[in-house]
């Protein structure tokens, strides 16, 4: 099965967010796709910098798929899937 690249923002109380590109097996709307130039994994960090203590959830791919299923309209509107840091 083909992998699709989804734009994700990992957020927590400690920082404004970390941009991620997560590869999942579910189809991703065009508005939420990472460009092919963006590497998979962590991208830009905002807020308190990379040492803010945010941890990626172990089940990140499952959380992204669930968020796409449950809140695709909101995610498409804001341009990324919002996931809470572990």
C-alpha positions in Angstrom: 0.0 0.0 0.0 1.3 3.5 -0.9 2.4 5.9 1.8 0.9 9.4 1.9 2.7 12.4 3.5 0.6 14.5 5.9 1.4 17.9 7.5 1.1 17.6 11.3 1.7 20.1 14.1 2.7 18.6 17.5 1.5 20.9 20.2 1.8 21.1 24.0 1.4 23.5 26.9 5.2 24.2 26.7 5.5 25.4 23.1 3.6 26.6 20.2 4.3 23.6 18.0 6.6 21.5 16.0 5.9 21.0 12.3 6.0 17.3 11.2 5.6 15.4 8.0 4.1 12.0 8.9 3.8 9.2 6.4 0.6 7.2 6.7 -1.2 4.6 4.7 -4.4 6.7 4.5 -5.1 9.1 1.6 -4.5 12.7 2.6 -6.4 15.7 1.1 -4.2 18.0 -1.0 -4.5 20.8 1.5 -2.8 18.6 4.2 0.0 17.1 2.1 3.6 17.8 2.7 5.6 18.8 -0.3 8.0 16.2 -1.7 10.9 18.5 -0.8 10.0 18.3 2.9 11.7 15.5 4.8 9.7 13.1 6.8 9.9 13.7 10.6 10.5 17.0 12.4 10.6 20.3 10.6 10.4 23.8 11.9 10.2 24.4 15.7 8.5 27.4 17.2 8.0 28.5 20.8 10.7 27.6 23.2 13.0 25.9 20.7 13.9 22.2 20.3 14.6 21.8 24.0 11.0 22.5 25.2 10.5 18.9 26.2 7.8 17.9 23.7 7.7 14.2 23.0 6.2 12.5 19.9 3.4 10.1 20.9 4.3 6.4 20.3 1.1 5.9 18.3 1.5 9.1 16.2 0.5 7.5 12.9 -2.7 6.1 14.5 -3.5 9.5 16.1 -3.1 11.3 12.7 -5.4 8.8 11.0 -8.0 9.1 13.8 -7.8 12.9 13.6 -8.3 12.8 9.8 -11.3 10.6 10.3 -12.9 12.6 13.1 -11.9 16.2 12.3 -11.0 16.4 8.6 -12.9 19.6 8.1 -11.1 21.5 10.9 -7.7 20.1 9.9 -8.3 21.1 6.2 -9.4 24.6 7.4 -6.2 25.2 9.5 -3.9 23.4 7.0 -2.5 20.7 9.3 -3.5 17.9 11.7 -3.1 19.0 15.3 -1.7 16.3 17.6 -1.0 16.8 21.4 2.5 16.0 22.4 3.0 13.0 24.8 
